[in-house]
Amino acid sequence: MRKQKSYKPMLFLLLAGWCFLFLRCESTEKSMVRAVYLSQTGQGYQAGLLYQAPQAAADAAEASAALQFVQAEGQTMEQALAAAEQALPQTASYRLCDYLLLPKAEEPLLTEYEQLVLRRGCGRTAARLLCAEGETGHLAAQAALPDALMAQIKAAAPTAPRLYQHTEPGLLPILRWNAEEVTIQEGSVLHTVAGDTSLSPEHAEVYRLLTGQGGTRQLWLEGERIGIRRCIVSVTLQKAQVLVRLDCQRAAHSPLPTQAQRQQLAAQCTTLLQSCWQQGVDVLHLQARAALRDGSGASFDPTKNVCPQLRTDVHFMLY
């Protein structure tokens, strides 16, 4: 009995020492990487890390230290990231790395980075994907620019796809910066396995509407701004054509669209669907719908068949 009591102070000291080492090593002496920037160069790869170094923060997520940016190059992606990590003041931690910035969202680059994340843990597969346009030298030279970049990243991120979704079509927001400011561009980039396509602000909103993305969609129809709060898309497959019906609920204080405005929205939807089909993107999953109905979707393959005839009707609820 006495021997058991004599062990308690020793166990207490060991536990206290372990907790002290954990807090010191895991929370207060890490450079918290918030976003990764990747691009391919003529010589290999360029990597940039947007990070903050919290001082004595019990929870690094609450750190208030100013953001900073470091960059490096390497012949391989792993070498470029390792070189950027060497430039950090403390050991890199990717626990809060929720964003991946790319000047071009090329599929081989995304696949390589995803495999590197799974193997090495230098990021997260749930990171949001955003297109970035600007000289990275500005981020490293201008002290206030990294914080401005993070603010705009957070504003644009809710509609951005995640890294693990890169094999599916997705709409990437575009961030642009110069030596003075960071802005969110009105258009977006439609990323597919086959390649990327720039979409105008109008087509980007229509794409979000057809794919059921959350939030209120703002569209200019016949010179008037119409807000759409909710939209139900119905598809009917026929032999000669595909019928697409949109049942929309307008946003609060938004006027009820006229027939001309509904027709304009219908035309925009048809144009976008045809354009995406020509790029190999089946926005409404017509091939899968045909396979469920007939057991085969061969006639609705955007990589082999021409776009089927589309007829789009738009309706708005009165309430």
N, C-alpha and C positions, 0 to 999 in steps of 0.2 A: 504493500500500500504506500509506504514512504517512497519507494523507488518511482512509482507512478507520479506522485506529486512533484518529485524532483525534476521530472521531464517537462513539466508544464512551462516553467520560465524559459527553458531552452526553445521549446516549440513556439512560444510567443515571440521570442526574438527572431527566430527564423522567418516567421510569417511577416513580421514588421519589416524585416530586411528585404524580403521578396517584394512586398508592396511598394517599398521605397524605390527599388530598382525598376519595377514595372512603370511607375509613374514618371520616373526620370527618363527612362529609355523610350517608352512608347508614346508619351503625351507631350513632353516639353522639349524634346531634342530631335524633332522631325521637321523637315521642310514639307509642308502639306501641299501636294500638287493638286490644283483645282481643275486644270484643263491641260490637254496635250495638243500640240500643233504638229502636224506631219505633212511633209511634202517630198516629192522626188526631184532631184537635181540632176544635172548632167554628170556629176561625179558620184552620185549615190542618193543619200537621203539627208533631209534636214529635219531636226526635231527641236521643238520648243516646249518649255514647261512654264505654265503660269502657276505661281506658287506663293505661299505665305509661310513665314516662320514664326509660329506662336511662341510667346515667352511665358513660361510658367502657367500654362492654361491647363486646368484639370480636364477640360474637354476641348480638344482641338477644334471641334466644329464651331465653338463660340469665339475663336480667336479673332482679334480685331486688328492684327498687324496688317500693314499695307501690302497689297499684292505686288509681286515683281515678276520679271520674265527673263529667262535664260534660254539660249539656243546653242546648238552645236550641229556638226555635220559628221557623217560617217559613210563608209562604203556600203554598210548594211543598215537596216532599220534598227536592229538591236545595238549596233555600235554607236549610232547617232544618239539613241536614247541614253545609253550608258555615259556617253560624253557629256550630255546635258545634265545628267544626274551628278557628275563629278563637279560641275560648276555651282551646285547648290551649297549653301552654307552648312546644312545638316543633311543627314541621311534622308533620302526621298521616301515619302509615304503616299500611297495612292488611295488611301481609304476614302478620301473625299473627292476623288477625281471623277466627276460626273459628265465631262464634256470632251469631245474630240473635234478639233478644228482642222479643216482641210481646204486648201485652195481648189482642189479638184477631188471629188469623191469617187475616185476610180476603184472599180471592184477589186483588182489585184492588191491594191494598197490596203483596202479594208480587210480583205481576207488575211493578209500577212499580219496586220496588226492584231486582229482577233486571235490568231494562233499564238502570237507572242504574248498577249495578255493571259491566255489560258496556261501557257507554259511558264512564264516568268512573273506574272502578277503585276505588270507595269501599267495598270489601268483597270477598267471595269468593262465587262461586256454589256452592261446596261447604260453605258455612257451615251449621251445625246450627240447626234451628228449635226454639225453646222458647217456651212461653207464660209471661208474667211478670205477676204480680199484686202491686201495691204502689205506694206513692207514691215517685216518682223523687226527690223532695226529700230523702228519707231517705238515698238513696245519695250525694247531693252533700254532705249535712251531717254524716253519721256517718263518721268516718275509717276505722273497722274494717269497715264494712259492704261496701264493694266487694270486699275480699279474701274475705270470707265468701261473697259472691255468686258469685265465680269458682270457689271450691271446690265449691259446690253445682252450678254449671253443668257442671263437668267430671264430677261424679258422675252427673248425669242424661243427659249428652250421648250416650253410646253407643247408646241406643235411639231417639234423635231423628232424624227425617228431615232431608235436606239441602235447601237452597234450590232447586237445580235439579230436585228431585222434587216441587215444590209442586203440580203439576197432577195428581198421583196421590194417592190416599188415604194418609194418614199419621197416626201417633199421636204427638202432641206432649206431652212432659212438662210439668208445671206447677210453676213456682217462685213462692213467695210470701215477701214480706218485710215487716217493720215496722221500727220505729226501733231494734230490738234484735237481731234475728236473721233469717236466711234459711233457709227450709225447702223440701224437695221434697214436693209433695202426693202423696197416694196415688193419686188418679185421674189421668186423662189427657184430652186433647182430640183427638177424631177430626176431622182436617181433610180436607175435600173441596172440589172446585171449587164445589159448590152451597152449602156453608156448614160450620160447625163444630158438633160435638155433644160434650157432656161425657159421659165414660164413667166408671162406677164402677170402683174398683180390681179387682173381680172380672171385669167385662166387658173391662177393658183387658188383663188377663192372658189371657183367652180369645181376644181378638183377636190378641195376639202369638203365641199357640199356633197358631191357624188359619193365620196368615200366615207361619209358619216363622221367626220372629225368634229369633236365637240366645240362649243363656243358659238357666238353669233357671227354669221357671215355677212359682210357688208359688200353690196354690189351696186354699181352705177347702171341703172336701166333707164334708157330714154332721158338721160341727163338728170335723173333723180336718184338719190341714194336710198336703197331699200335694204333693210336689215332682216335677215332670216334667222330665226331662233332655232328652229328644228326642221328637219326634212326627212321624209320617208321615201326611199327610192324603190320602186317596183319594176320588175323586168318580166316581160312576156315574150317567149321565143316562138316565132312562127316560121313557116318554111321560107317565105320571101323576105321577111324583115324582122327586126327586133323592136318591140314597143317598150319605151322607157317612160315611166310616169313619176313625176315628183309631186308629192303632197307636202306643201310647205306651211309652216306657221311663222308669221311675221313677228319681228321683235316689237317690244312695247314702243308705242309712239311712232311706229313706222307706218307710212300710208299703205293702204291696200293697193297692190299693183294693178295697173290697167291691163287690158288684153294685149296691147302693143308691148308692154314691159314683160309680160309672161312669154310672149312669142320671142322676144329678144333673148331672154334667159334660156328658153328651149333651144334656140339656135346656137348659143354659146356652149351649152352642154353637148350638143351633137358635134360641133366642131372640135371640142376637146377630146371627146371619145374617139373620133376618127383619127385625130392627130396622134393620140397615144397608141392606138391600134397599129398605125403605120410604123411606130417605133418598137413594136412587139409587146406593148403593155395592154393587158386585158383588164381595164379598170373595173368593170362590172362583173368580172369572173364568168363571162358567158360560156367559156369552155367547160368549167365545172358544172354550171347549171345544165348544159346540154348532156353532160355525162350522167348526171343524176336522173334526167328525164328519159334519155334514150339508151343509156349504157355506153355511149360514146360521144366524145366532144371533138372528134377529128375535124368537123366542118367549121369549128369556131376556134381554130388555132391561129393566133395573131402572127406567129412566125412562119406560117405556111399559106394561110388563106387571106384573101382580100377582106377588108372590113365589110361586115354585113350591112344591109340597108337599115338605117336607124330612123325611128320616128319618136320624137321626144315631146311629151305633153307636160305642162306645168300648171298646177292648181294651188290655190292659196285658201286656207281655212278662213272663214269669216270672223272667227273669234280669236 
